[in-house]
Amino acid sequence: MLKIYGADLSSPSNKVRFTANALRAEYEYIKVSLMKGENRAEWFLKLHPAGKIPVIVDDDFILFESNAIIKYLAGKGKSTLYPEEIKKRALIDQWMDFIALHVNSAVSSVVYNRVFAPWIKTAVDENAVKTGVGFLGKFLPVVENQLAKNVHVTGECFTLADIALLAALDPVEVAEIDIKIYSNMTKWRDKLKQKDFYTRCHKDYADALNKMRTLA
Ligand SMILES: N[C@@H](CCC(=O)N[C@@H](CS)C(=O)NCC(=O)O)C(=O)O
């Protein structure tokens, strides 16, 4: 059976689980504790030489990088989440790259410095927060404009690009990033958060974080 190695508070891991759920794929979810350094253990470094989650193992096939993983899963299932038609696929790739490079990286940087760094008592990089918030102010309006014109990120159909954006935005409340000003994106997000693929695996980011805080 497909194995997904990840963690509840990892957006890329959740992205993989959202996709597997949307595809109705059976899988085993194996939690890897970054706090305990399990990602640096010898057994895990055999799966990912840089010690990062998520990773999947599908029989004897090992794959890391969440976008590569979700494309593989959707491709294997011949799903409309990632259609074979070359132009449709190119547009999904375009938005997935945009989300990874301009949205997810900025959200991650703000989350790390506003939430995780103080918690693990590491120096907070205020400049990184400022830069991250600045990038979001520049790039989220592009997504908002796209969602003002389309039901989903690439048009009418729900695709991997929607899953990628949903996962990237998951920590915004915890990191106190205000996205309510983007009404179309908020409407799109609220609707998708009701869906089975999301609710089935998702421990609300804030809940999971609070639980970890009480264990720390
Ligand atoms: N680009 C990668 C990002 C993976 C990543 O940075 N994962 C984080 C958790 S969200 C991690 O494993 N951090 C542990 C480390 O870097 O030591 C993906 O999309 O899969």
PDBQT file of the ligand as one rigid body, heavy atoms in Angstrom, charges set to zero:
ROOT
HETATM    1  N1  LIG A 301       9.656  21.769  -1.340  1.00  0.00    +0.000 N 
HETATM    2  C1  LIG A 301       9.420  20.733  -0.366  1.00  0.00    +0.000 C 
HETATM    3  C2  LIG A 301       9.447  21.337   1.028  1.00  0.00    +0.000 C 
HETATM    4  C3  LIG A 301       9.649  20.271   2.078  1.00  0.00    +0.000 C 
HETATM    5  C4  LIG A 301       9.929  20.898   3.436  1.00  0.00    +0.000 C 
HETATM    6  O1  LIG A 301      10.602  21.944   3.534  1.00  0.00    +0.000 OA
HETATM    7  N2  LIG A 301       9.458  20.229   4.482  1.00  0.00    +0.000 N 
HETATM    8  C5  LIG A 301       9.696  20.693   5.825  1.00  0.00    +0.000 C 
HETATM    9  C6  LIG A 301       8.439  20.526   6.675  1.00  0.00    +0.000 C 
HETATM   10  S1  LIG A 301       7.118  21.494   6.060  1.00  0.00    +0.000 SA
HETATM   11  C7  LIG A 301      10.792  19.836   6.460  1.00  0.00    +0.000 C 
HETATM   12  O2  LIG A 301      10.837  18.649   6.228  1.00  0.00    +0.000 OA
HETATM   13  N3  LIG A 301      11.652  20.450   7.281  1.00  0.00    +0.000 N 
HETATM   14  C8  LIG A 301      12.636  19.726   8.017  1.00  0.00    +0.000 C 
HETATM   15  C9  LIG A 301      14.043  20.131   7.679  1.00  0.00    +0.000 C 
HETATM   16  O3  LIG A 301      14.240  20.908   6.732  1.00  0.00    +0.000 OA
HETATM   17  O4  LIG A 301      14.948  19.687   8.389  1.00  0.00    +0.000 OA
HETATM   18  C10 LIG A 301       8.061  20.053  -0.674  1.00  0.00    +0.000 C 
HETATM   19  O5  LIG A 301       7.179  20.729  -1.206  1.00  0.00    +0.000 OA
HETATM   20  O6  LIG A 301       7.919  18.852  -0.413  1.00  0.00    +0.000 OA
ENDROOT
TORSDOF 0
